[in-house]
């Protein structure tokens, strides 16, 4: 299986495709963003990736707080402050083109998919937290461009449903094992899972999104296990403010990672033995690890009320949305979103804005 993104081929017999995940580490400064692109280019990465989302489409106002750098912050407010400004997109894409590196961005909602389509992005990245967000997966798949999907903190049956949902419309799928813990301890990497996934889904190109602090151990082991794409968060300086700076690799570490991956590929090509750190191999069973359960509960999505809904009122796309749970108990799985609207379901009791939609809201007792 091979997939082409711009001038790069990803798959068997092709060099590992390496993504420098800039994410939100630009701290809303486009000059920092460009310096990070430069660092990715200098290290020899194939792509620089950002995150596109609309803050109000990430969490409900009731999502609560999270802690970073010793500060307790309102997650709903924070997400709006760290949005990638739309006016940057064209400029950053042009800068990447000038520097001969592929521009990518994660998309987290229908709005961001359509925005990136408008700007002509050549492939889409879907986050682990949207593994069960079937409406988003299908909407993205219908754009008929390559998709890179992370499947961290997911059960095997959820991975299966996600793959099937995308494959109904689009065969150009790359999926990445990862551990949704920041940073991820080496002993929880479970890179043997890659062999399981490659065996179960040979028509998908598999890779690994690494959240460990070490620049070499897990990425090299993943390549040995057959990963054809590696993603790693980067920073200009680990001491910069921001939740994702500390576990990201700095420019020198990024160079070390790329060089180590290329050396490993050369050894594999020559039939040489590569010493892999046993600590990162772990289990071959695809399921959330115990250290992922908090972020899975907090950041996986379900159906919420976008506004107050009165008893007897119909469910519409204007009054519900698929949002991350935050500190709320989850509502209905995202796959029911379209069904609720198409069937013009009526609620049997008042539902307040920001509350999850559950079956008891729809079924008369």
Secondary structure, DSSP 8 states (H G I E B T S, - for coil): -EEEETTEEEETTS--EEEEEEETTTTT-HHHHHHHHHHHHHHT-SEEEEEE--GGGTB-TT--EEEETTEEEEHHHHHHHT---HHHHHHHHHHHHHTT-EEEEEE-SHHHHHHHHHTT-SEEEE-GGGTT-HHHHHHHHTT-SEEEEE-TT--HHHHHHHHHHHHTT---EEEEEE--SSS--GGG--TTHHHHHHHH-TTSEEEEEE-SS-SSHHHHHHHHTT-SEEEEEB-S-TTSSSTTSTTSB-HHHHHHHHHHHHHHHHHHHTT------GGGT-----S--GGGHHHHHHHSEEEEESS-B-TT-B--TTTEEEEE-TTS---S-GGGHHHHHHTT-B-SS-B-TT-B--GGGTS--
